[in-house]
Amino acid sequence: MNTNIIETDALIVGAGPCGLFQVFELGLLGINCHILDSLPVVGGQCAELYPDKPIYDIPGIPVCTGAELVTSLMQQIEPFDATFHLGEEVLEVSRQDDGAFIVKTAKDKVFLTKTVFVAGGVGSFQPRKIRLAGLEAFEDSNVFYRVRDPDQFAGKDIVILGGGDSALDWTVALAERAKSMTIVHRRPEFRGAQATVDQLMALCAAGKAQFVEGKISGFTDDGSRVTTVTIAKNAGGEVELPTDVLMAFFGLAPKLGPIAEWGLDLNRKTVNVDTEKFQTNIPGIFAIGDINYYPGKKKLILSGFHEAALAAFAAKAIIEPGKKVHLQYTTTSPVMHERLGVEADT
């Protein structure tokens, strides 16, 4: 085992928007940290699932994409020199006699940290996949469960499976550029926003998309790509669709993974916390963002930002016990300006 132990005051597990903002809030209080994520890139769900989808409820930002939000957060935390460990899954967390934690990863890294922040979104999330034998061989060839580069689908015969927001959003977004667009859902009612359903129906009326009520029952391929998919229609019979691109948006299957073995007080697939510190049942371990639960919890990015701020103040009291933590404003505090690397107005 690797005997080189990495010592830090704070270790953040999860590099999504909330985890990145946790770096900022800790940095303002003079706390340097390490941050790790099982994904190979920062951004969490924003980067993996909807990098190009607009977000409208970030305070002070009328609209930005998921990718733009992640870029802005990365710029915001630059002054604090956080160390990133990507593609690293935490396997074990053990509390020491002095209250610190030994954290071990699947790649044999070992951390000694005074505090731990769980910012893992919905945990280890994987898209629910199409249950059709043999189809997995064509994933990332022309079978997709997320969209990273919409431009690659221009001029293609596209089939989208699903009836929620993601399926509807991508159908509407890609229909104008596609050679053909078909959305397949097992029932006539959709689970997405009514405004998007109305857009879809308008595209269908204009001949720019079609809706088939049914489910996928088969496919053909040329050895390297899916070429057609067969849809069993609810009304009876089958329809075969030419397919350059097959996408499925059936939602996520959240899994806590190793987090479930940490001894935390769990509430189904979330972690119970208090609303003063957003601390778990284990002193020194905090949980912020979609992974946590408390009465009235709303799974919004802006809620996670608030949780990160209070968790940082609570962590400061653990890292520097007995030292009074004063609230200072970034507008006027010389200490904050120094930490942010900005010059105060003269």
Secondary structure, DSSP 8 states (H G I E B T S, - for coil): ----EEEEEEEEE--SHHHHHHHHHHHHTT--EEEEESSSSSSHHHHHT-TTSEE--BTTBS-EEHHHHHHHHHHHTGGG--EEEES--EEEEEE-TTS-EEEEETTS-EEEEEEEEE--TTSEEEE-----TTGGGGBTTTEESS-S-GGGGTT-EEEEE--SHHHHHHHHHHHTTSSEEEEEESSS--SS-HHHHHHHHHHHHTTS-EEEEEEEEEEEE-SSSEEEEEEEETTSSEEEEE-SEEEE---EEEE-GGGGGS---EETTEEE--SSS-B-SSTTEEE-GGGEE-TT----HHHHHHHHHHHHHHHHHHHSTT-------TTT-HHHHHHHT-----
